[in-house]
Amino acid sequence: MQHQHAAAALESLGNETRLAIFRTLVRAGTSGLPVGGLKEKLGIPGSTLSHHLSQLVSAGLVSQAREGRVLRCQAEFSAMNELLGYLADECCADEDCGC
C-alpha cells in the first residue's frame, strides 16, 4: 500500500459519521446492508448518508451493488486488512521490542 492510498483511507475514516458507517458495515459482515438498513441503524438522513458513503466508496473502503431496487453496501475487508497491515508493518522496526 502506498502512503497516498493509506492517507486517503485514513482521511475518510477520520470523520465520525463515516467511521460509524464503516464500523456498522464491518459488523454486518460479508452480506453488508442495504442503504435503507444503514439509514435506519444509524439514524442518518438519506442525503447525508449518500454523501458519506460516496467518500468511503472513493477511498476503496466500501463497495456498493445494485440488487433490483436495493443498493447494498459492503465493507471492503481486503482494503481494511491492507490498511491495518500497512499501519502495523513497521511496528518497532527501529527497536527490538518483540512486537
N, C-alpha and C positions, 0 to 999 in steps of 0.2 A: 504494500500500500504506500502511496506517495504522501508526502506531507500535505499537499494541496487537497487531496481527497479526504484525508483524515480531518483536516481543519474544517472543510465544508460539512462533514458529518457531525462533528462536534458543535459547530455553529448552529446547525439545525436542531440538535438536541439541547442547545443552551436556552431554549425558550420553554417556560414552564408548561404551556399548553401542549406544545409539540412533544415534550418529554412524556406528559401524561398520555397522549395518544399512542406514542410508540410503546410505552410500557403496557398499555391495555392490549395492544396488538400482540406483543410478545406473550402476554399472559394467555391470549386466545389460542396460541399455538399455530400450527400449520394451516388450520382451516380458516384462520382470520375471522374478520367480522364484516358484515355489510355496513356501509356508511351510516344507515339508519340506526344500526345497533350501537355504533360508536357514539353517535349523537345522543342516543338515549342513555348510555352508560356514563357519559361524561357531562351531559347537560350543556353542550356547546351548541350555539346557533349554527344552522347549516352553512351560512356564508363564511363564518369564522372557521368552522371545521374544514371546509373546502380549501380555504387559504392555507391553513397549516398543513393539511395533507399534501398539497402541491409542493410545499417546501421539503417535506420528508421524502416524497417521490423523487424530486430533483436531486436530493442528496444520496439517493440509492438505498435508503433505509426502509422504504415501504414500496410495495407494488400494488397495483390495482387491476382487477379483472372484471369485465362485464359478464354477468350471468343473467341474460334476459334483461329485465328492467332493474336488476340489482347490481350495484357496484360494490364488489368485495375487496377489502383491503387486507393485506398480509404484511407482517414484518418480514424483512429480508434477513433471515437468520445468518446467511453466509456473510453478508455485509457487516452485521453486528459482530460476528465472531472475528472477522478480519480486523475490524476496528479495535476490538478488545485485545487481540493478539498484537497489533501494532503498538498499542499503549504499553503492553507488558514485555515486548520483545527484548528490550534492553534494560530490564529491571536489574539494578545493582551491577551493571556491566563494569563500572569503574570501582567496584568494591566487592570483595569476596565475602558476601553475607549469607550465601546458601539459599537464595530465593528459588 
